[in-house]
Amino acid sequence: MRKRVILEEDKNLDWLKIFTGNSNIHLAEEIVRNLGTAIGKSLVKNFSDGEINVEIDESVRGMDVFVVQSICHPVNNNLMELLILIDALKRASAERITAVLPYYGYARQDRKVSPRAPISAKLIADLITTAGASRVLTVDLHAGQIQGFFNIPVDHLFAAPVLLEYLKQLKNDLVIVSPDAGGVERARAYAKRLNTSLAIIDKRREAPNVSQVMNIIGDVSGMVAVLVDDLVDTGGTLVRAAYALMEKGAKAVYACCTHPVLSGRAVEILSESPIEEMIVTNTIPLREEAVACPKIKVLSVSGLLADAIRRIYEDESVSCLFI
């Protein structure tokens, strides 16, 4: 068993190690700066045939190890890096391994949508557990019930405190808007914290092969509308919602999300849209075209994750970080 030395002001971090793959190195660097420690010495690279090779270059015997890795593009490569890192650390006799997943890939495949469809989010949970993870720390799961796919503890954080702090600086007359029925609970929580009104976009098709009609439930006329979602992928739904809000009299439209997947032409679509600013976090590193887009504002969740890591290491409650 590890023996932690208790200092007068705080417990030291001698038995804590942070390792990372290649998916989100900048976020991992920010986390260790917040903790006042350093990233563990390791080498994660690809052989010429594409296979992943991991080397742990320092002792982790008896350590409390945290592996920071977003399961983002390239999804399958980053997932394999995570699994092989965990396996290497387990075989190196780490006492406890926490998979820190700022973004949980495959989360949208959380149920059977057709008779012979997979539940890929459950498969990923099984793979992470089998690789040797003792617990999971993640941010804004697409579906909260994914926590139940694991037979190990899951700490589910929300980026809302980071996003809300920024939204408080926006103009008055805000209205929080859910882009679909599934996001109403999230939007309601934001509206409650900001003490603002709530609107919901109801999407429906009047007939096959007819474009969706967006009905807005709630008053947005003369208001600054803020679309709130957990992730933005192609951006199409969000942009159509922004146009619908402008048609209903909104004087400005903002959008915020935790995970900027931004695949395909998403950045181009957002740039040409009426959305004034897209507020995202750094759970997923932005591609070059997204970094250059003046409409995209990136906020960091490194402080939130660092605080959660410290609390897990010190066996303290993490629930106070939840919204």
N, C-alpha and C positions, 0 to 999 in steps of 0.2 A: 504493500500500500504506500502511496506517496505521502510524504510528510511536509505540510506547508508551514512556512515560517510566518508568524503573525507579527507585523510591525505595529507601532503605536497608532499610526494614522491609517494604514491600509495593509491588506495582505499583499505580499510580493507575488510576482508572476514567474518565479523560477521554474515552476512545474507546468507552465502553460506554453504551448507551442502553436504557432499559426503557420499553416502551409497553404499553398495555392497552386492550382493548375494555371493554364494559359488563358482562361476564359475572361477573367476580369482582374488583371493584375493591379491596375490603378486603384480599384476599390480595396483590394487586400492591403495595398501600401497605406492607404488612408486609415484603414482599421488599425493597423499596427502602430501608426503614429498616434492615434487616439489612445491606444493602450500603453504607449511608451515602451514598446518592445520591438522586435524585428521579425521579418518573415523567416521561417525555418529554411535551412539550407537543403535544397533538393534540385533535381534536374528532371524536367518533364519535356520529352522531345519525341519526335517521330523517326522511326527507321525509314529507310528508303522505300520500303514496300507499304508504308502507311501505318504499320503497327506502332503502338505507343510504348515508350520505354520510360520507366520512372526509377530514379535513384534517390534515396534519402541519405544525405551526406552528414548527418549528425545523429547522436543518440536520442531516441525518444522513449527509452525503456522507463516505464512507470509514469509517463507524462500524460497530461490532459491535453489532447491534440484537437485542433479545430482546422478543418479543411474548407477553405473558401473557394467555391466554384459555382458559377452560374451555368445552368444547363441551357445555354443560348446558342445562337449561330456561331460556328457549325455545331449543331445540337449533338449529333451522335459522337463526334470526336471529343467534345467537352464532357459528355456523359462518361465515355470510356476513361478519360483522364481521371475523373472523379473516382470511379470504381477501382482503378488500378492504384491510385494514390492511397485509398482507404485500405486496400489489401496489403500494400507494402508497409503501411504504418502498423497494421494489425500484426503482421509477421515480424515487425521490429519491436514487438512487446509494448506498444503504447497501452496505457491503462484504460483510457476512455477516448473514443474518437467521435467527434461531433461533425456531421456534414452541414456546413453553413451554405445554404442555397439561396442567395439573394433572389434568383429567378428559378422556379421549378418548371423545367420544360416538360412537355407532354401533358400539362395539367388540364388542357381543354378536352383531352380524351379521357374523361372521368366516368363515363357511363356508356352503356350500349345504346347506340342510336339506330341500329338495325340488327336483325337477328344474328348475324355472324360477325359482328364487329368486335374488336378487342377493347379491353379497358386498359389502355397503355399507361395511364397514370398509376394504376395499381402495380403493373409490372415493374415500373421504375422504382416504386417503393420497395418491392421485393428484392430487386437487384442491389439497392443501396444497403438494405439490411443484411443480405447474404454476404456482401463484400466485407462487412465487419463494422458498420457504423453503430455506435451505441445510442445516439440520439440525433435529431435533426433540428436545425434552426433555419427558418425560412421567412420570406416576406410576401404578404398579400397573395396567398394562393388563389388561383382562379375559382376554385370551389373549396370551401372550408372543410367539406367532408373528406377531402383527400387525407387529412390528418388520421382518419380512421383506417386508411390503407396500411399504415405502419403498425408494427407490434413493438415499437420502441417509442420513447417519449418524443413528442414534436412540440417545439416552441414556435408558435405562429405569430410573427410580428406584423404590424401595420405601418405603412409609410405615412398614414394620415397626419400624425403630428408634424412631420417635416413639411408636407404639402400645405397643411392648414396655416402654418406660420407664414408662408409666403402669400397665400390667398388673402390673409387679413390685411395685406398692404395694398390690395387692389381697390378700385373705386367703390363708392357706395352703391346702393341699389342692386346688390347682387341677388341672383337667383341660381340655385344649384340645380342642375339638370341631369337626370339619368338618361343615357342614350337608349336604354331598353328596359323592359320590365324586370329582367334579372338583376339589374344593378340598383334597384330602388333602395334596398336596405343600406347600401354603401352611401348613396346620395343623401339619404335621410340623415345618416350620422354626420355627414359634412354640414348639412343645412342646420342641424341642431347645434353643432359646435360654433358655427358662424352666426347663429341667430338670424338666418335668412329664410326665405320661402323656398319651396321645392316644386319642380316641374318634372314631368315624365314624358318621354317620347314613345308613342305607341306605333309600332311599325306593322303594316299589314299589306297583303297583296289582294287586290280586288278580284283578280283572275290569273290563271296560269300565263306565264310569259309577259305579264304586265309589271312595270316597275313598282317598287314598294311606295306606298303612301305613308307619310309620316304625320300623325296627328299628335299635337302637343296638348297634354293635360296640365293645365295650370297657366297662370298669367306671366308672360315674359315681355310684354309691351313696355318699352321705355326702360328696360332693365339690362344690366350687364349679366349675361348668361355664362355660367361656368359648367361645361360638360365634364362629368367625373366618371372615370372608368378605371379598371385595374390594369388593362394593357391596351396598347394600340398596335395592330399588326399592319394591315394594308392601308388603314386610315379611311377607307371608303365610307363606312357607316358613320364615323365621326364627322366627316366633311358634309355628308348629306344632312346630318342632324344640324350642323351649323347653318347651312342654307335655309333649312326649315325654320330655324329660330329667327333668322334675319327677316324672313318673309312674314313672321308673326309679330314683328316690331321690336325685336331686341336691338338695343343700340350698340352692343358689342358682344362678341363671343370669344371666350377663352376656353381652353381645354386642359385637363390635367389627368395624368395617369402615372402609375407606379412603374410599369414595365414598358419601355419603348422598343418593342420588337421591330417595328418600322421596316417591314420587308417589301420587296418589289419596288413599286413607284411611290411608296408612302410619303417620302420626303417631298417629292415633286407635287403630289396631290395636296399635301398640307400647305406648301408654299403658295399655291394658287388659290387656296380657300379663303373664306372670310374670317377664319380663326386668327385673332390678333397675336396670340401667344399660346404655345403648347408647353405646358410645364410637366417635366418628367423627372425621374430619379435615375441614379447611376447603377441600378441593379443589373442593367445590361449596358455594356459599353457602346457608345454611338459610332456608327460608321462615318467615314470622312464627309459624305454629303450631308449627313445630319448635323455634324459638328459645325459645318459651314452655314447651316440654315439659321438666319437671324430670328426666326419665329420660335425656335426651340430653346427653352430655358431648362438647364439641368441642375437639380438639387441633390445633395449627397445624403445617403443613408448610412454613411460610415460611422457616425457618432452613435446612431441607434443600434447598429450591429455590434459596435465595440462595447457599448454598455451592456447589451444582452450577453455577450461572450464573457465579460467580467463577472456578471451575476451568476451565470451557469458555472463558471470555474470556482466561484466562492460559495456555491450551493445556496444562493439567495434567490428570492422570488423574482421572476421575470414579468409577472402579470401587471406590475405597475407601468410597464412600457406599452401595454395594450391600450387601444382607443376605447 
